[in-house]
Amino acid sequence: MVDIDLARRGIKDRNVLDAARNVAREAFVDPGFEEFAYEDGPLPIGDGQTISQPYIVALMIEAAGVKPGDKVLEVGTGSGYAAAVMARIARRVYTIERHAALGHSARERLERLGFDNIELRVGDGTKGWLEAAPFDAVIVAAGAPGPPQMLMDQLDVGGLLIIPVGPEVSSQRLMKITRISGTKFEEEDLGGVMFVPLIGEGLPSV
């Protein structure tokens, strides 16, 4: 998977490739889907959610520039797979899941697998995790009409927000937003993606 679906498709960050190689993806899929765990596609995990395809997970982590020593926020824990990959790189990962059942099962899974540098809460990810801010990177695994201001405000200066943005699923673009200063942000379009909708009180009005 790492050699064919990640490296050959342009993932170059050695930290990301090594982390993906060291996380057993079959441990994060539902029973009966283990044989598909290393195919480069999303898989259902319940509550209408999916575990993202390995390439997209790697692309977002690489785009966020996650490196050793970083503190990272993830919005949309899902099965916990992306948090686990990031935890192999970053100093600490904070992850938020809106669906209680998914959040509880992800917490149990991550604890069982021995990840001790991940903190997980069930709640509204659009509001971020203020008491743990600022973050070196924020990765959002759901599509929004625009980047939530509260997530942008919780970036450290120089920090990166990776988020799918678009009015509809079919028109989402993966955006990289860099905090240049206290009030200045720069945006870069990384291409088209398709994610489930982000839900929460912190979404910008459209």
C-alpha positions in Angstrom: 0.0 0.0 0.0 2.7 2.5 1.0 4.9 1.8 -2.0 2.1 1.6 -4.6 -0.7 3.8 -3.4 1.3 6.5 -1.5 4.9 6.8 -2.8 4.1 6.2 -6.5 1.3 8.8 -6.3 3.6 11.5 -5.0 3.7 11.3 -1.2 7.4 12.1 -0.5 7.5 12.9 3.2 9.5 10.1 4.8 7.8 10.6 8.2 4.4 10.1 6.6 5.4 7.0 4.6 7.1 5.4 7.7 4.1 6.2 9.9 1.6 4.7 7.4 3.8 1.6 7.2 3.8 1.3 11.0 0.0 1.5 11.5 -2.1 -1.7 10.9 -5.0 -0.3 8.9 -6.9 -3.6 9.3 -7.3 -2.8 13.0 -9.4 0.3 12.1 -12.0 -1.2 9.7 -15.2 -2.9 10.6 -15.3 -6.7 11.0 -15.6 -8.3 7.6 -13.7 -5.5 5.8 -10.2 -6.6 6.8 -9.4 -8.0 3.4 -10.0 -4.6 1.9 -8.0 -2.6 4.5 -5.0 -2.0 2.2 -6.9 -1.1 -0.9 -6.8 2.6 -1.8 -10.4 3.4 -1.2 -12.7 4.5 1.6 -14.6 2.0 3.7 -17.8 2.3 5.8 -17.4 2.5 9.6 -21.0 3.2 10.7 -23.1 6.3 11.4 -22.9 7.2 7.7 -19.1 7.8 8.0 -16.1 6.3 6.3 -12.5 5.6 6.9 -10.7 7.7 4.2 -8.6 6.1 1.5 -5.0 5.8 2.6 -3.7 8.2 -0.1 -6.0 11.0 1.1 -5.0 10.5 4.7 -1.3 10.6 3.7 -1.9 13.6 1.4 -3.5 15.7 4.1 -0.9 14.8 6.8 1.9 15.7 4.3 0.2 18.9 3.3 -0.2 19.9 7.0 3.6 19.5 7.4 3.2 17.3 10.5 6.6 16.7 12.0 8.1 15.3 15.2 7.4 17.6 18.2 4.2 19.0 16.7 0.9 19.4 18.4 -2.0 18.5 16.0 -5.8 18.9 16.1 -7.9 16.5 14.0 -11.6 17.2 13.4 -13.5 14.0 12.6 -11.8 11.0 14.3 -13.9 8.4 12.6 -12.2 5.0 13.2 -9.0 6.7 14.6 -6.8 5.6 11.7 -5.6 9.1 10.7 -5.0 10.1 14.3 -2.9 6.9 14.7 -0.8 7.7 11.7 -0.3 11.3 12.9 0.6 10.0 16.4 3.5 8.1 14.9 4.9 11.5 13.9 3.6 14.2 16.1 4.3 14.8 19.8 0.6 14.9 20.6 -2.7 14.5 18.7 -6.0 16.0 19.8 -9.0 14.5 17.9 -12.7 15.3 18.0 -15.6 13.1 16.9 -19.2 14.3 16.7 -20.7 10.8 16.7 -20.5 9.4 20.3 -20.5 5.7 19.2 -17.7 6.2 16.8 -15.8 8.3 19.3 -16.1 5.7 22.1 -15.0 2.8 19.8 -12.1 4.8 18.4 -10.9 5.6 22.0 -11.1 1.9 23.0 -9.3 0.9 19.8 -6.5 3.4 20.2 -6.0 2.6 23.9 -5.9 -1.1 23.0 -3.3 -0.5 20.4 -1.1 1.4 22.8 -1.4 4.9 21.5 -0.7 7.1 24.6 -0.1 10.5 22.8 -3.7 10.8 21.5 -6.5 12.7 23.4 -10.0 12.2 22.1 -13.2 13.9 22.9 -16.8 13.6 21.6 -18.2 17.0 20.6 -18.4 19.8 18.0 -15.2 19.9 16.1 -15.9 23.2 14.4 -15.2 24.9 17.7 -11.7 23.3 18.0 -10.1 22.5 21.3 -9.3 25.9 22.8 -7.6 24.8 26.0 -5.0 22.8 24.0 -4.4 25.5 21.4 -2.3 26.8 19.7 -1.8 23.9 17.2 1.0 23.5 14.6 -1.5 21.8 12.3 -5.3 21.3 12.1 -6.7 18.6 9.8 -10.4 18.5 9.1 -11.8 15.2 7.7 -15.2 16.6 6.5 -16.3 19.2 4.0 -17.3 22.7 5.0 -18.8 25.7 3.1 -15.7 27.6 4.4 -13.0 27.3 7.0 -14.4 27.8 10.6 -12.8 30.9 12.1 -12.4 29.2 15.5 -10.1 26.6 13.9 -8.1 29.3 12.1 -7.7 31.2 15.4 -6.4 28.1 17.1 -3.5 27.8 14.7 0.0 28.9 15.9 1.6 31.5 13.7 3.1 29.5 10.8 0.6 26.7 11.5 -1.4 25.0 8.7 -5.1 24.2 8.4 -6.0 21.5 5.9 -9.8 21.4 5.1 -12.1 20.4 2.3 -14.2 23.5 1.3 -17.1 23.8 -1.1 -20.9 24.4 -1.2 -21.6 20.8 -2.2 -19.8 17.5 -1.9 -19.3 17.4 -5.7 -17.5 20.8 -5.7 -15.2 20.4 -2.7 -11.6 21.6 -2.9 -8.9 20.7 -0.4 -7.5 23.9 0.9 -4.3 24.6 2.8 -4.6 27.7 5.0 -1.4 29.1 6.6 -1.5 31.5 9.5 1.0 34.2 8.5 0.3 36.5 11.5 -2.3 37.1 14.1 -4.8 38.3 11.5 -3.3 37.3 8.2 -3.9 33.9 6.5 -2.8 32.6 3.1 -4.8 30.0 1.1 -3.6 27.3 -1.4 -5.9 25.0 -3.4 -4.6 21.4 -3.4 -7.3 20.0 -5.7 -10.7 18.4 -5.8 -11.9 15.9 -3.0 -15.1 14.4 -1.7 -15.8 14.3 2.0 -18.9 13.9 4.1 -20.3 17.3 5.3 -18.9 18.9 8.4 -21.6 19.7 11.0 -21.3 22.1 13.9 -22.1 25.6 15.3 -18.8 27.1 14.3 -19.4 26.8 10.5 -19.2 30.1 8.6 -22.6 31.4 7.3 -23.1 31.3 3.6 
